[in-house]
Amino acid sequence: MADMRTIDEIRRENLARLVEEAHGPTAFAVQIERSQSQVSQWLNASPDSKSGKPRTISSASCRYIEQKTGKPDGWMDQQIADDEASPRNDVVARANHDGALAIPVSDAWGSMGLGAPQPEHEVIVSGVTVSMDWVRHSLPRISHPSRLAVLTAFGRSMEPTLEDGDTMLVDRGVSEIREDGIFVIALDDELYVKRVQRRLPDKAIIIKSDNPHYEPMVVENGDRNKLEILGRVVWVWKGVKL
């Protein structure tokens, strides 16, 4: 039988997935900067006080939610299979009832020099725990707390901003370059941690090192299939905010 769900039902189902990822409506409301009552009204299709009709999630609200949660445009309108709804459990940062967030530590290397082979399978070797209050205060622009991961950098090409052995906090919900910053990237199947900039008007990508002794790399628009954005570096564990 064909799936007869309406667009409103699909949007509520996807909203419920986002609320679950945020570990509850309160945390989700904080994330998208809306009241918990509004989130509950969306979830429950509560009757409108004036018309009496069930509240819907407008297209404008959907685009806003997608922006705040790091989802692509139109994500709220798509039917999503259960096995595609959330990231893999072994690479997801999770909050506990004490308001602490356990962030996975990956064994993948982020090279700041000549590159390191991209691992075929990622292994989570340990975890780092921080408070959700710290995350909300210090990292208000991340895609979602569950997408944070810890990665260790090596090499000297990003000195003095990043040094060999620094522990980086990476927002893995970032998969495209919307603004300049320091990113974990895969280029020709090798991992790098580099400062990445968009060049206008030709839309080429400039991959730079903070150490002036290293030459920049240029990815032309036609070669973009060689480049994969794996995340944005948002904090270095020596207390430097990026």
Helices and strands as residue ranges (DSSP letters): H 7-21, H 25-32, H 36-44, H 59-69, G 75-77, G 82-84, G 89-91, E 94-95, E 100-111, E 116-117, E 124-131, H 132-138, G 145-147, E 148-154, E 167-171, E 181-187, E 190-199, E 204-208, E 217-219, G 221-226, E 227-236, E 240-241
